[in-house]
Amino acid sequence: MDATARPEPPPGPTRGDQADRPADPSAIRRAAWAGLIGTALEQYDFVIYGTASALIFSKLFFPNISPAAGILASFSAYAVGFAARPLGGLFFSHFGDRLGRKWVLVATLFLMGGSTLVIGLLPTYGQVGLLAPALLVACRFVQGFGAGAEQAGAATLLTETARRGRRGRLASLVMTGAALGTALGAVAWILVQLLPEPALMSWGWRLVFLSSLLVTIAAVVIRRKLYESPVFRELKEQHAEPRRPLGEVLRHGRKPTLLVLFMNLGVTAQSYTYQVFMASYLVTSVGVDKVFVPKVLLAGAICGGIGAIIFGMLSDRFGRKPIYTMIATALVILPAPSFILLDTRSPVAVVAVIVVGFILAGQGAVAVQMSWFPELFGNRYRYAGVALGREFSAALGGGVAPLICAALLSAFGGSWIPVAAYMTGIMVISLVATRLAPETLNRDLNVPEDATDRNAREALTSRS
């Protein structure tokens, strides 16, 4: 017997086309709200920190170095949160595939919201010296650890709860939640920047981080009433939940996990470049008033949230692969024209660049991922596979993208050309991986085979 053969789940009822049966409307509503609000909190936490890194943290936590070095230090602390995300994904996905999606999603909320709250209470460098940036980095690590299983869990839950033909639009609500979090973060900064500069730098910025408590409470209340997904309930009924999901991913799910990693690598790099680095670039290089930046981010978030739903619906109509390929191709071409337009200093051009970046990289591409990535995996280690692929790519792409862009800008005398080349090059990797990935539209999510298995693809083709 082949020791590497895929383990067969215990015998159980054959569900076949269970996903075609009418879904429980109450379960769908609760899953939709849980995914939307939870991801809103995650994105709110990251956006308010990213904006603070670009605008004020270099002065509060890294004041005794040059402005350029301060920005680099702030973005380095930002990257720590992404370095922790794969660790959080490894830890929480184990329990998500064994014990269920619901309670893992509740636990991650407390870690993300709690660490953001603590950042608002931290002493600054002027108060405690080097302890201040050390505590900031520690909070970022805990924040990233909690976020490591957030979007993967929400995407898995929503995709497994929706019926066929509507998975894309329902799962895309995760990214609508992300857009909502970005919008809330932008509004928070817009309001706090109405304060005089001394008040903003002393206590005003703290209000932005302390406000995450309200979003956390709302998200926890909604998620406590969440139902488990039908796919996981079936696994529990059959006693087929895996003992070691991560081990099964490494033995049997390497191909879809690598596809997820490389398909997301360029997207997450560009996403956080537009959402975080561009804010710093507009202020320090283009000369845009820093009060204008949160307003631009707000416009981008609103349009991105709408774009997420549209691209999710399009992926239900035309397939995941064609829509994702179209977005990835556009993102390969977009960087150089974006910087050319930004350097015009035209408010209309600046808004247009950020809005398009949000629609395509920030929300649109990831909205398609929310249904495509879970569909790539079999039912026994779906959560673990999505979490590992997405979070390692987030650390390698999104986590270091603002830092790399800031370093390139500094190293090449403020020229944006190396930054654009980096953005295009890393996106080409994702485009190639996209062309290698299988189409998964309307795939049966109750089967243990991955979509990359030849037999699974043939079975899907025969039913289509």
C-alpha positions in Angstrom: 0.0 0.0 0.0 1.3 3.5 -0.9 2.2 5.2 2.3 1.6 8.6 0.8 -1.9 7.8 -0.5 -4.7 10.1 0.7 -6.5 8.7 3.7 -10.1 7.9 3.0 -12.7 9.4 5.5 -14.9 6.9 7.4 -18.0 5.7 5.7 -20.9 8.1 6.0 -24.0 9.2 4.1 -23.4 10.2 0.5 -24.4 13.8 0.1 -23.6 14.2 -3.6 -25.2 17.4 -4.6 -26.0 18.6 -1.1 -24.8 22.1 -2.0 -27.7 22.4 -4.4 -30.3 22.0 -1.7 -31.8 25.2 -0.3 -29.5 26.7 2.4 -30.8 27.9 5.8 -31.4 31.6 5.3 -30.7 32.3 9.0 -27.4 30.5 8.8 -26.4 32.5 5.7 -27.3 35.8 7.2 -25.4 35.1 10.4 -22.3 33.9 8.4 -22.5 36.9 6.2 -22.6 39.4 9.2 -19.9 37.4 11.1 -17.5 37.5 8.1 -18.2 41.1 7.3 -17.9 42.5 10.9 -14.9 40.4 11.9 -12.9 41.3 8.8 -13.9 44.9 9.3 -12.2 44.8 12.7 -9.1 43.2 11.3 -8.8 45.7 8.6 -9.6 48.6 10.9 -6.8 47.6 13.2 -4.3 47.3 10.3 -5.4 50.5 8.6 -5.2 52.7 11.6 -1.8 51.3 12.4 -0.6 51.6 8.8 -1.8 55.3 8.6 -0.2 56.0 11.9 3.1 54.5 10.6 3.0 56.8 7.6 1.9 60.0 9.4 3.0 60.1 13.1 4.7 57.0 14.6 8.1 57.9 13.3 8.0 61.0 15.5 6.4 59.3 18.6 8.3 56.0 18.7 11.5 56.6 16.6 12.3 60.3 17.0 16.1 60.3 17.2 16.7 59.3 13.6 16.2 60.9 10.3 12.7 61.2 8.8 13.4 58.6 6.2 14.9 56.2 8.7 11.9 56.9 11.0 9.5 55.8 8.2 11.6 52.7 7.6 11.5 51.9 11.3 7.7 52.4 11.5 7.1 50.1 8.5 9.5 47.5 10.0 7.3 47.4 13.1 4.3 47.2 10.7 5.9 44.2 9.0 6.3 42.4 12.4 2.5 41.9 12.4 2.6 40.1 9.1 5.5 38.0 10.2 3.3 36.7 13.0 0.4 35.9 10.7 1.7 32.6 9.4 2.3 31.5 13.0 -1.3 32.5 13.9 -2.5 30.7 10.8 -0.6 27.5 11.8 -1.9 27.6 15.3 -5.6 28.5 14.8 -6.2 26.5 11.6 -5.3 23.3 13.5 -8.3 23.9 15.7 -10.4 25.3 12.9 -10.3 22.0 11.0 -10.6 19.9 14.2 -13.0 21.8 16.4 -14.8 24.1 14.0 -14.7 27.5 12.4 -16.9 29.4 14.9 -14.9 29.5 18.1 -11.6 30.1 16.4 -13.1 33.2 14.8 -14.3 34.4 18.2 -10.8 33.9 19.7 -9.0 35.8 17.0 -11.3 38.8 17.6 -10.1 39.1 21.2 -6.4 39.0 20.2 -6.8 41.6 17.4 -9.0 44.0 19.3 -7.2 43.6 22.5 -3.7 44.3 21.0 -5.0 47.4 19.2 -6.6 48.7 22.4 -3.2 48.3 24.2 -1.4 50.2 21.4 -3.6 53.2 22.3 -2.3 53.0 25.9 1.4 52.7 25.2 3.9 55.2 26.4 5.9 57.0 23.7 9.7 57.2 23.3 9.8 60.5 25.0 8.3 58.9 28.1 10.1 55.5 28.5 12.8 55.5 25.8 13.5 52.3 23.9 10.9 50.4 25.8 8.2 52.2 23.8 9.1 50.8 20.3 9.7 47.4 21.9 6.2 47.4 23.3 4.8 48.6 20.0 6.4 45.7 18.2 5.1 43.3 20.8 1.5 44.5 20.3 1.9 44.3 16.5 3.1 40.7 16.9 0.0 39.7 18.9 -2.3 41.6 16.5 -0.8 39.7 13.5 -1.0 36.4 15.4 -4.7 36.9 15.8 -5.2 38.0 12.3 -3.4 35.0 10.9 -6.6 32.9 10.8 -9.2 35.6 10.4 -9.8 35.9 6.7 -9.1 32.2 6.0 -11.7 31.2 8.5 -14.3 33.7 7.4 -13.8 32.7 3.7 -14.0 29.0 4.5 -17.1 29.5 6.6 -19.0 31.6 4.1 -18.0 29.4 1.1 -19.1 26.3 2.9 -22.4 27.9 4.0 -23.5 29.3 0.6 -25.2 27.3 -2.0 -23.7 26.7 -5.4 -24.0 29.6 -7.8 -23.8 32.2 -5.0 -20.5 31.3 -3.2 -18.6 34.1 -4.9 -20.9 36.9 -4.0 -21.4 35.7 -0.4 -17.7 35.1 0.3 -16.9 38.5 -1.2 -18.6 40.1 1.8 -15.4 39.3 3.7 -13.7 41.9 1.5 -16.6 44.3 1.8 -16.0 44.0 5.5 -12.3 44.8 4.9 -13.4 47.9 2.9 -15.7 48.9 5.8 -12.8 48.6 8.2 -10.7 50.7 6.0 -13.4 53.3 5.7 -13.9 53.4 9.5 -10.2 53.8 10.0 -10.1 56.6 7.5 -13.0 58.4 9.2 -11.3 58.0 12.6 -8.2 59.7 11.3 -10.2 62.4 9.5 -11.9 63.2 12.8 -8.8 63.1 15.0 -6.9 65.3 12.5 -9.4 68.1 13.3 -7.6 68.5 16.6 -4.7 71.0 17.0 -1.3 69.4 16.2 -0.1 69.3 19.9 -3.4 67.6 20.9 -3.1 65.1 18.1 0.4 64.1 18.9 -0.1 63.9 22.7 -3.5 62.1 23.1 -5.6 62.5 20.0 -3.9 59.6 18.2 -4.7 57.3 21.1 -8.5 57.8 20.6 -8.2 56.1 17.2 -6.7 52.9 18.7 -9.0 52.9 21.8 -12.0 53.1 19.5 -11.4 49.6 18.3 -13.1 48.4 21.5 -16.5 49.3 20.0 -15.9 47.3 16.8 -14.6 44.4 18.9 -17.7 44.2 21.1 -20.0 44.4 18.0 -18.0 41.6 16.3 -18.0 39.3 19.3 -21.7 39.6 19.9 -22.4 38.7 16.3 -20.0 35.8 16.1 -21.2 34.2 19.3 -24.5 33.5 17.6 -22.8 32.0 14.5 -23.7 28.5 13.2 -21.0 26.0 12.1 -20.8 25.4 8.3 -22.8 22.5 6.9 -19.6 20.9 5.5 -17.9 20.9 8.9 -21.1 19.5 10.6 -21.1 16.7 8.1 -17.4 15.9 8.9 -18.3 15.8 12.6 -21.3 13.5 12.0 -19.0 11.1 10.1 -16.2 11.5 12.7 -14.0 12.4 9.8 -12.4 15.6 11.1 -8.6 15.2 10.9 -6.5 14.7 13.9 -3.6 16.7 12.4 -4.9 19.0 9.7 -1.4 20.6 9.1 0.2 17.3 8.7 -2.4 16.3 6.0 -1.9 19.6 4.2 1.9 19.0 4.0 1.4 15.4 2.9 -1.5 15.7 0.5 -2.3 19.4 -0.1 1.0 20.9 -1.1 0.0 21.7 -4.7 -3.1 23.8 -3.9 -1.3 25.4 -0.9 1.6 26.6 -3.2 -0.9 27.8 -5.7 -2.7 29.9 -3.1 0.7 31.2 -1.8 1.9 32.4 -5.2 -1.5 33.6 -6.5 -1.8 35.8 -3.4 1.9 37.0 -3.2 1.7 39.8 -5.7 -1.9 40.8 -4.9 -1.1 41.2 -1.2 2.1 43.1 -2.0 0.2 45.6 -4.2 -2.7 45.8 -1.8 -0.7 47.0 1.1 1.5 49.2 -1.2 -1.7 51.1 -2.2 -3.2 51.1 1.3 -0.1 51.9 3.3 3.0 52.9 1.4 1.1 55.3 -0.9 0.0 57.3 2.1 3.6 57.9 3.0 4.7 58.6 -0.6 1.9 61.2 -1.1 3.0 63.1 2.0 6.8 62.8 1.8 7.5 62.7 -1.9 4.5 64.2 -3.7 3.9 66.9 -1.1 0.2 66.2 -0.5 -1.3 67.6 2.7 -1.4 64.8 5.3 -5.0 65.8 6.1 -6.0 64.8 2.5 -4.6 61.3 2.8 -7.3 59.7 5.0 -10.0 61.2 2.7 -8.4 59.5 -0.3 -8.3 56.2 1.6 -11.9 56.6 2.5 -12.9 57.1 -1.2 -10.8 54.1 -2.1 -12.4 51.9 0.6 -15.9 52.8 -0.4 -15.3 52.0 -4.1 -13.3 48.9 -3.2 -16.2 47.5 -1.1 -18.5 47.9 -4.0 -16.0 46.4 -6.3 -15.6 43.4 -4.1 -19.3 42.5 -4.4 -19.2 43.1 -8.2 -16.2 40.9 -8.8 -17.6 38.2 -6.5 -20.8 38.1 -8.6 -18.8 38.1 -11.8 -16.8 35.1 -10.6 -20.1 33.3 -10.0 -21.2 34.1 -13.5 -18.0 33.6 -15.6 -15.8 31.6 -13.3 -13.0 32.3 -10.8 -10.1 31.9 -13.1 -11.1 34.4 -15.9 -12.0 37.2 -13.5 -8.9 36.7 -11.4 -6.7 36.6 -14.6 -8.2 39.8 -15.8 -7.5 41.6 -12.5 -4.0 40.2 -12.2 -3.1 41.3 -15.8 -4.3 44.8 -15.0 -2.2 44.9 -11.8 0.9 43.9 -13.8 0.4 47.0 -16.0 -0.8 49.5 -13.4 2.2 50.5 -11.2 4.1 52.8 -13.6 1.0 54.7 -14.8 0.0 55.1 -11.1 3.2 56.8 -10.1 3.1 59.0 -13.2 -0.3 60.2 -12.2 0.6 60.7 -8.6 3.5 62.9 -9.5 1.1 65.3 -11.3 -0.1 66.3 -7.8 -3.6 66.6 -9.2 -6.2 65.7 -6.6 -8.3 64.0 -9.2 -5.4 61.9 -10.4 -4.4 61.0 -6.8 -8.0 59.9 -6.0 -8.2 57.9 -9.2 -5.0 56.0 -8.6 -5.9 55.1 -5.0 -9.5 54.1 -6.0 -8.3 51.9 -8.8 -5.7 50.3 -6.5 -8.3 49.6 -3.9 -10.8 48.2 -6.4 -8.3 45.8 -8.0 -5.6 44.9 -5.5 -7.2 45.9 -2.2 -10.6 44.3 -2.6 -11.4 43.0 -6.1 -8.8 40.3 -6.5 -9.1 39.2 -2.8 -12.9 39.0 -3.1 -12.5 36.3 -5.8 -9.9 34.6 -3.6 -12.5 34.2 -0.8 -14.4 31.6 -2.7 -11.7 30.3 -5.1 -9.1 29.4 -2.4 -11.5 27.3 -0.2 -12.8 25.5 -3.3 -9.2 24.4 -4.2 -9.1 22.2 -1.1 -10.8 19.0 0.0 -13.0 19.1 3.1 -10.6 17.6 5.6 -8.0 20.4 5.8 -9.6 23.3 3.9 -9.1 25.8 6.7 -5.5 24.9 7.3 -4.6 24.9 3.6 -6.2 28.3 2.9 -4.6 29.8 6.1 -1.1 28.5 5.4 -1.1 29.6 1.7 -2.6 33.1 2.4 -0.7 34.0 5.5 2.8 32.9 4.3 2.2 34.9 1.2 0.9 37.9 3.3 4.1 37.8 5.3 6.3 37.6 2.2 4.3 40.0 0.1 2.1 42.5 2.1 4.1 42.5 5.3 7.3 43.7 3.7 5.9 45.6 0.7 5.7 49.0 2.4 9.2 48.5 3.9 10.7 47.4 0.5 9.1 50.3 -1.3 10.3 52.8 1.3 13.8 51.3 1.1 13.9 51.4 -2.7 12.6 55.0 -2.7 15.4 56.0 -0.3 18.1 54.0 -2.0 17.4 55.5 -5.5 17.2 59.1 -4.5 13.4 59.3 -4.4 12.8 57.7 -7.8 9.6 55.7 -8.1 10.8 53.5 -11.0 12.4 50.8 -8.8 9.2 50.7 -6.7 7.0 50.3 -9.8 9.4 47.6 -11.1 9.1 45.7 -7.8 5.3 45.9 -7.9 5.1 44.7 -11.5 7.6 41.9 -11.0 6.0 40.4 -8.0 2.6 40.6 -9.7 3.9 38.6 -12.6 4.5 35.7 -10.2 0.8 35.7 -9.2 -0.3 35.9 -12.8 1.7 32.8 -13.8 0.3 30.9 -10.8 -3.2 32.0 -11.7 -2.8 30.5 -15.2 -1.7 27.2 -13.6 -4.6 26.9 -11.2 -7.8 24.9 -12.0 -11.3 26.4 -12.3 -13.4 25.5 -9.3 -16.8 27.1 -10.0 -19.6 25.1 -8.4 -17.3 22.4 -7.1 -18.7 19.9 -4.5 -17.2 21.1 -1.2 -18.0 17.8 0.7 -15.4 15.7 -1.2 -12.0 15.0 0.4 -10.1 15.5 -2.9 -8.4 18.7 -3.8 -9.4 20.5 -7.0 -5.9 19.9 -8.3 -6.5 16.2 -8.3 -7.1 14.9 -11.9 -10.1 12.7 -10.8 -11.7 15.7 -9.1 -11.4 17.9 -12.2 -12.8 15.2 -14.4 -15.7 14.7 -12.1 -16.5 18.4 -12.1 -16.3 18.5 -15.9 -18.7 15.6 -16.2 -21.2 17.3 -14.0 -21.0 20.7 -15.7 
